[in-house]
Amino acid sequence: MRIKHNWSNRPTVPHGEVTSLFPVDELPCSVLQNRDAQLQLEQLAPESVLTVTPDGMASGYFLAQHPLSLVPVGELPDDQREALEATLDDPLSAYNYVRLGGTVASGQNRSLAEFQS
């Protein structure tokens, strides 16, 4: 089963333009990760989250290996906010969070006995 990523319906920014956000653990702000990030995403409108998308195979692999993380835009240092805003058409204040990484939805767990003929 192929997992489809459709970023056409949400605001995005290419990974190469936001490399200053990595490593996330070194950011001087509170970052939500894994389950906390997923729970917060469920409460937010999709248009209020800026999603970092891969801009090549290597960045796709990097982002797929990175845990789902939400970085609050309002808590970013000024230099990182300015760098991020320079890459966008809309003002950065239109977004609440920057989403990094993602969750992997796997297929159903099946036993090998189901496939025997």
C-alpha positions in Angstrom: 0.0 0.0 0.0 1.3 3.4 -0.9 1.0 6.2 1.5 0.0 9.4 -0.2 1.1 12.9 0.8 -1.1 15.6 -0.5 0.1 19.0 0.4 -2.0 20.9 -2.1 -4.7 21.8 0.4 -2.4 23.2 3.1 0.3 25.9 3.4 3.8 24.6 2.8 7.4 25.6 2.8 10.3 23.6 1.3 12.7 21.9 3.7 15.7 23.6 2.2 14.4 27.0 3.2 13.9 26.2 6.9 17.0 24.3 7.8 17.6 26.8 10.6 14.8 25.0 12.5 17.0 21.9 12.8 17.9 20.3 15.1 14.6 20.9 16.8 15.9 20.0 20.2 18.1 23.0 20.2 15.4 25.5 19.5 14.9 28.0 22.4 11.1 27.4 22.5 8.7 24.7 23.6 8.3 22.1 20.9 5.5 19.6 20.8 6.5 16.1 19.6 5.0 12.8 18.8 1.6 12.2 20.5 1.4 15.7 22.0 1.9 17.1 18.5 -0.7 14.8 17.0 -3.3 15.7 19.6 -2.6 19.5 19.0 -2.9 19.0 15.3 -6.3 17.5 15.7 -7.5 20.7 17.4 -6.0 23.1 14.9 -7.4 24.3 11.6 -5.2 23.0 8.7 -4.6 26.5 7.4 -3.0 27.7 10.7 -0.2 25.2 10.4 2.8 25.7 8.0 4.0 22.3 6.8 7.6 21.7 5.9 7.7 19.6 2.7 10.6 17.7 1.1 12.4 19.4 -1.8 14.3 16.3 -2.8 14.9 12.6 -2.0 17.3 13.3 0.8 15.1 15.8 2.5 12.1 13.5 2.1 14.1 10.7 3.8 15.2 13.2 6.6 11.7 14.4 7.2 10.2 10.9 7.2 12.7 9.9 9.9 12.1 13.0 12.0 9.4 12.7 14.7 6.3 14.7 14.2 7.0 18.1 15.7 5.1 21.3 16.1 7.1 24.5 16.6 5.1 27.5 17.8 5.6 30.4 15.5 5.2 33.0 18.2 8.0 31.5 20.3 10.7 31.4 17.5 13.6 33.8 17.9 13.4 36.9 15.8 16.2 35.9 13.4 14.5 32.6 12.6 11.1 34.3 12.2 12.5 36.8 9.8 14.3 34.1 7.8 11.1 32.0 7.6 8.9 35.0 6.7 11.2 35.9 3.8 10.4 32.5 2.2 6.6 33.0 2.4 4.1 34.9 0.4 1.8 35.4 3.4 2.8 37.0 6.7 4.1 34.5 9.2 1.6 35.7 11.7 -1.1 33.9 9.7 0.3 30.6 11.2 0.3 29.2 14.7 2.7 26.3 14.2 5.3 25.0 11.8 4.9 21.2 11.3 8.1 19.2 10.9 8.3 15.4 10.2 5.2 13.3 10.1 3.4 10.2 11.2 3.6 7.1 9.1 0.2 5.4 8.7 0.8 1.7 8.1 -1.5 -0.8 6.5 -3.6 -3.3 8.4 -1.6 -5.8 10.5 -2.3 -9.2 8.8 -1.2 -12.7 9.7 0.6 -14.8 7.1 -2.1 -17.5 7.5 -4.5 -15.1 5.7 -2.5 -15.3 2.5 -2.2 -19.1 2.3 -4.2 -20.6 -0.5 
